[in-house]
Amino acid sequence: MSLAGVAVVAIGRNEGERLRACLTSVVHSAQIVVYVDSGSTDDSVAMARQMGVEVVVLPKDVVFTAALARNAGWRRALELAPEIEFVQFVDGDCAVDPAWLATARGYLVEHADVVAVCGRRRERFPERSIYNLLCDLEWAATPGESKACGGDVMMRAAGLQAVNGYNPRLIAGEEPELCLRLRGKGWRVWRLDAEMTLHDAAMTRISQWWKRSMRAGYTFAEGVHMHGAPPERHRVLESRRAWVWGLVIPLVALLGAWLIHPGALALLLVYPLQMLRLFRGFRGPFKERAARAVFMVLGKFAEACGQLKFVALRLSGGTARLIEYK
């Protein structure tokens, strides 16, 4: 049975059967479902229409971003049904848990000061690669009040309208930036201890993981540029860590070895020591602890590359485009 007052906005590009699973999970559960397509060359658009879903196709001459697609989706939903109170956003590579929409709607109805609510996003196939496993571990955030949400979230339509939705020019990190502006209006963001979505990262190569980590670094740099001033200091800590671990320490070690003494390379021992420190601090099975520790440290190099990319684009005046890992 469909939930009155709830719209679902799914976004995607060439998601294939993942999109079918996504739309199947919500098509009979919400008052209205909108799919926004960002230049797919497969049969995504035809598939969505055959399933009775409202489809918005973004123009080919725009710079595709998830933020742009989500804005197009929620605005179309309100055009078709102005009475919509809540909008569930979901990425096209995710399927929504059968109980989630009612759970999220119920929480928002009971808590008028909460503007956005999310739950547990899980990786569908964590056993297929270490990179999928890392995604699943990343999704395991602590329930309770939060500063931000991810791409899968239910939001109040009134909140979206009040801040004019997502920033469409952001190539990633648009959700924390939106939450920052919503919190600035006095609303709260909440994470529930409830199943929300199954995600299919489909990452099997280290190059995919590298691009995803690089994208994170880019968003850290952009976040600092936009909202890094006190009191929010948005992404300052994450950005600083990426610069120090991914660039400063290697440069100091290499320059020291070249200009002063080869023994300066011993500074690089700080990396395995950091991995060991993180490993000892994590909980869970050995494999999970080891994977998190190793890739968290290695990821700083990719994040530093992402930050350098942001700086280069700022200096050159170039146009930011999606950093896609699949």
C-alpha positions as semicolon CSV with decimal commas, in nm:
position;residue;x (nm);y (nm);z (nm)
1;M;0,000;0,000;0,000
2;S;0,134;0,343;-0,097
3;L;0,206;0,599;0,174
4;A;0,016;0,925;0,133
5;G;0,234;1,234;0,132
6;V;0,554;1,044;0,047
7;A;0,743;1,079;-0,280
8;V;1,048;0,878;-0,382
9;V;1,313;1,031;-0,606
10;A;1,558;0,784;-0,761
11;I;1,854;0,903;-0,965
12;G;2,082;0,707;-1,192
13;R;2,285;0,660;-1,504
14;N;2,327;0,325;-1,680
15;E;2,238;0,129;-1,367
16;G;2,066;-0,154;-1,557
17;E;1,922;-0,426;-1,335
18;R;2,028;-0,234;-1,025
19;L;1,778;0,035;-1,126
20;R;1,505;-0,223;-1,177
21;A;1,563;-0,353;-0,825
22;C;1,560;0,003;-0,693
23;L;1,231;0,099;-0,855
24;T;1,068;-0,235;-0,773
25;S;1,141;-0,172;-0,406
26;V;0,942;0,155;-0,399
27;V;0,700;0,168;-0,691
28;H;0,403;0,043;-0,487
29;S;0,506;0,198;-0,156
30;A;0,498;0,573;-0,219
31;Q;0,234;0,815;-0,345
32;I;0,458;0,908;-0,635
33;V;0,792;0,782;-0,768
34;V;1,015;0,995;-0,990
35;Y;1,323;0,866;-1,170
36;V;1,577;1,123;-1,291
37;D;1,815;1,004;-1,560
38;S;2,156;1,162;-1,620
39;G;2,243;1,064;-1,975
40;S;2,198;0,687;-1,970
41;T;2,279;0,499;-2,288
42;D;2,113;0,176;-2,173
43;D;1,738;0,111;-2,143
44;S;1,700;0,279;-1,802
45;V;1,449;0,540;-1,919
46;A;1,229;0,291;-2,107
47;M;1,244;0,048;-1,815
48;A;1,131;0,312;-1,565
49;R;0,843;0,422;-1,786
50;Q;0,729;0,064;-1,835
51;M;0,713;0,031;-1,457
52;G;0,478;0,330;-1,436
53;V;0,737;0,565;-1,289
54;E;0,746;0,936;-1,372
55;V;1,069;1,002;-1,563
56;V;1,274;1,321;-1,589
57;V;1,558;1,317;-1,841
58;L;1,822;1,580;-1,777
59;P;1,940;1,779;-2,082
60;K;2,259;1,646;-2,238
61;D;2,424;1,989;-2,240
62;V;2,439;2,023;-1,861
63;V;2,714;1,914;-1,622
64;F;2,558;1,608;-1,460
65;T;2,566;1,598;-1,080
66;A;2,365;1,401;-0,827
67;A;2,257;1,730;-0,672
68;L;2,115;1,854;-1,002
69;A;1,927;1,528;-1,052
70;R;1,782;1,525;-0,701
71;N;1,663;1,884;-0,735
72;A;1,492;1,802;-1,064
73;G;1,328;1,501;-0,899
74;W;1,180;1,661;-0,588
75;R;1,061;1,964;-0,782
76;R;0,886;1,743;-1,037
77;A;0,725;1,542;-0,757
78;L;0,583;1,861;-0,603
79;E;0,460;1,979;-0,942
80;L;0,263;1,658;-0,981
81;A;0,151;1,637;-0,619
82;P;0,185;1,966;-0,426
83;E;0,056;1,795;-0,110
84;I;0,374;1,585;-0,078
85;E;0,526;1,633;0,267
86;F;0,823;1,397;0,259
87;V;1,072;1,304;-0,013
88;Q;1,280;0,988;0,002
89;F;1,595;1,015;-0,208
90;V;1,761;0,696;-0,323
91;D;2,047;0,625;-0,561
92;G;1,967;0,400;-0,854
93;D;2,210;0,134;-0,736
94;C;2,019;0,089;-0,409
95;A;1,704;-0,098;-0,309
96;V;1,487;0,036;-0,026
97;D;1,402;-0,189;0,269
98;P;1,027;-0,275;0,274
99;A;0,973;-0,120;0,618
100;W;1,187;0,190;0,574
101;L;0,947;0,440;0,416
102;A;0,685;0,392;0,688
103;T;0,952;0,403;0,959
104;A;1,109;0,723;0,830
105;R;0,774;0,893;0,768
106;G;0,655;0,802;1,115
107;Y;0,965;0,948;1,277
108;L;0,934;1,275;1,088
109;V;0,566;1,304;1,176
110;E;0,644;1,257;1,546
111;H;0,949;1,489;1,550
112;A;0,866;1,826;1,400
113;D;1,218;1,960;1,454
114;V;1,381;1,685;1,243
115;V;1,415;1,769;0,874
116;A;1,601;1,462;0,750
117;V;1,618;1,103;0,863
118;C;1,834;0,817;0,742
119;G;1,904;0,460;0,851
120;R;2,147;0,176;0,790
121;R;2,272;0,149;0,436
122;R;2,431;-0,190;0,371
123;E;2,647;-0,318;0,092
124;R;2,468;-0,593;-0,104
125;F;2,779;-0,801;-0,177
126;P;3,050;-0,719;0,080
127;E;3,207;-1,061;0,030
128;R;3,285;-1,002;-0,339
129;S;3,576;-0,764;-0,284
130;I;3,766;-0,584;-0,012
131;Y;3,642;-0,256;-0,159
132;N;3,277;-0,355;-0,121
133;L;3,352;-0,457;0,236
134;L;3,507;-0,116;0,305
135;C;3,188;0,049;0,180
136;D;2,976;-0,163;0,412
137;L;3,194;-0,070;0,708
138;E;3,171;0,296;0,608
139;W;2,791;0,285;0,615
140;A;2,786;0,159;0,976
141;A;2,744;0,499;1,141
142;T;2,622;0,542;1,499
143;P;2,245;0,606;1,535
144;G;2,133;0,936;1,686
145;E;2,157;1,302;1,596
146;S;2,395;1,363;1,309
147;K;2,548;1,656;1,125
148;A;2,486;1,501;0,785
149;C;2,328;1,221;0,588
150;G;2,419;1,033;0,272
151;G;2,248;1,008;-0,063
152;D;1,971;0,784;0,071
153;V;1,757;0,993;0,306
154;M;1,399;1,105;0,368
155;M;1,357;1,483;0,392
156;R;1,077;1,725;0,458
157;A;0,962;1,893;0,140
158;A;0,926;2,217;0,338
159;G;1,294;2,201;0,432
160;L;1,403;2,148;0,074
161;Q;1,195;2,442;-0,038
162;A;1,325;2,666;0,242
163;V;1,689;2,630;0,133
164;N;1,626;2,577;-0,240
165;G;1,742;2,218;-0,230
166;Y;2,087;2,083;-0,308
167;N;2,370;2,291;-0,451
168;P;2,361;2,172;-0,815
169;R;2,721;2,258;-0,897
170;L;2,874;2,024;-0,637
171;I;3,008;1,707;-0,800
172;A;2,998;1,522;-0,465
173;G;2,949;1,594;-0,097
174;E;2,620;1,768;-0,170
175;E;2,436;1,596;0,116
176;P;2,652;1,726;0,406
177;E;2,647;2,073;0,250
178;L;2,267;2,068;0,230
179;C;2,241;1,941;0,587
180;L;2,467;2,225;0,700
181;R;2,227;2,480;0,554
182;L;1,924;2,300;0,694
183;R;2,077;2,291;1,041
184;G;2,145;2,660;1,004
185;K;1,767;2,706;0,983
186;G;1,722;2,534;1,319
187;W;1,634;2,185;1,197
188;R;1,797;1,860;1,306
189;V;1,924;1,556;1,115
190;W;1,869;1,211;1,264
191;R;2,007;0,865;1,198
192;L;1,782;0,575;1,301
193;D;1,879;0,225;1,409
194;A;1,677;0,076;1,124
195;E;1,747;-0,091;0,791
196;M;1,719;0,156;0,505
197;T;1,879;0,047;0,176
198;L;2,095;-0,216;0,007
199;H;2,371;-0,061;-0,204
200;D;2,564;-0,224;-0,486
201;A;2,905;-0,055;-0,512
202;A;3,026;-0,313;-0,766
203;M;3,388;-0,225;-0,686
204;T;3,630;-0,500;-0,783
205;R;3,942;-0,302;-0,879
206;I;4,174;-0,083;-0,677
207;S;4,142;0,186;-0,944
208;Q;3,772;0,219;-0,855
209;W;3,853;0,254;-0,487
210;W;4,120;0,513;-0,570
211;K;3,876;0,728;-0,772
212;R;3,617;0,709;-0,496
213;S;3,874;0,816;-0,236
214;M;4,000;1,089;-0,466
215;R;3,645;1,219;-0,499
216;A;3,621;1,233;-0,120
217;G;3,936;1,444;-0,106
218;Y;3,794;1,679;-0,365
219;T;3,479;1,728;-0,158
220;F;3,685;1,796;0,155
221;A;3,869;2,077;-0,019
222;E;3,549;2,221;-0,164
223;G;3,373;2,194;0,171
224;V;3,649;2,396;0,339
225;H;3,634;2,653;0,061
226;M;3,259;2,700;0,104
227;H;3,200;2,660;0,477
228;G;3,538;2,619;0,645
229;A;3,510;2,929;0,861
230;P;3,403;2,907;1,228
231;P;3,178;2,802;1,382
232;E;3,100;2,519;1,139
233;R;3,455;2,457;1,008
234;H;3,304;2,222;0,754
235;R;3,548;1,949;0,639
236;V;3,848;2,130;0,790
237;L;3,970;1,831;0,992
238;E;3,928;1,583;0,705
239;S;4,102;1,818;0,465
240;R;4,391;1,882;0,700
241;R;4,448;1,510;0,753
242;A;4,456;1,448;0,378
243;W;4,712;1,724;0,322
244;V;4,937;1,611;0,606
245;W;4,928;1,234;0,550
246;G;4,890;1,237;0,174
247;L;5,135;1,511;0,079
248;V;5,329;1,689;0,356
249;I;5,488;1,386;0,525
250;P;5,606;1,222;0,197
251;L;5,748;1,552;0,071
252;V;5,932;1,621;0,395
253;A;6,080;1,269;0,392
254;L;6,189;1,286;0,029
255;L;6,327;1,640;0,046
256;G;6,503;1,560;0,371
257;A;6,667;1,255;0,217
258;W;6,776;1,457;-0,086
259;L;6,894;1,772;0,087
260;I;7,007;1,652;0,431
261;H;7,052;1,277;0,482
262;P;6,900;0,953;0,345
263;G;6,801;0,868;0,700
264;A;6,515;1,116;0,664
265;L;6,327;0,841;0,479
266;A;6,276;0,681;0,820
267;L;5,995;0,932;0,861
268;L;5,790;0,710;0,628
269;L;5,775;0,450;0,903
270;V;5,499;0,662;1,050
271;Y;5,260;0,503;0,797
272;P;5,281;0,140;0,916
273;L;5,278;0,270;1,272
274;Q;4,957;0,461;1,200
275;M;4,805;0,149;1,047
276;L;4,891;-0,047;1,359
277;R;4,744;0,223;1,583
278;L;4,418;0,226;1,388
279;F;4,403;-0,155;1,379
280;R;4,429;-0,173;1,756
281;G;4,158;0,090;1,797
282;F;3,900;-0,076;1,572
283;R;3,664;-0,351;1,684
284;G;3,543;-0,653;1,495
285;P;3,696;-0,945;1,300
286;F;4,066;-0,933;1,214
287;K;4,003;-0,894;0,839
288;E;3,773;-0,596;0,885
289;R;4,006;-0,422;1,128
290;A;4,306;-0,478;0,902
291;A;4,124;-0,359;0,589
292;R;4,001;-0,042;0,756
293;A;4,343;0,041;0,899
294;V;4,540;-0,018;0,579
295;F;4,304;0,149;0,337
296;M;4,227;0,441;0,567
297;V;4,595;0,531;0,561
298;L;4,644;0,461;0,190
299;G;4,331;0,657;0,112
300;K;4,497;0,977;0,231
301;F;4,715;0,976;-0,081
302;A;4,409;0,957;-0,305
303;E;4,235;1,225;-0,099
304;A;4,539;1,453;-0,137
305;C;4,519;1,404;-0,515
306;G;4,154;1,503;-0,501
307;Q;4,237;1,818;-0,309
308;L;4,509;1,907;-0,559
309;K;4,253;1,859;-0,835
310;F;4,021;2,105;-0,665
311;V;4,300;2,362;-0,625
312;A;4,404;2,320;-0,990
313;L;4,046;2,373;-1,110
314;R;4,009;2,682;-0,891
315;L;4,329;2,833;-1,028
316;S;4,252;2,749;-1,391
317;G;3,885;2,841;-1,376
318;G;3,792;2,501;-1,517
319;T;3,458;2,328;-1,480
320;A;3,428;2,048;-1,225
321;R;3,293;1,721;-1,361
322;L;3,190;1,399;-1,193
323;I;3,464;1,170;-1,066
324;E;3,298;0,836;-1,140
325;Y;3,431;0,507;-1,010
326;K;3,200;0,273;-1,203
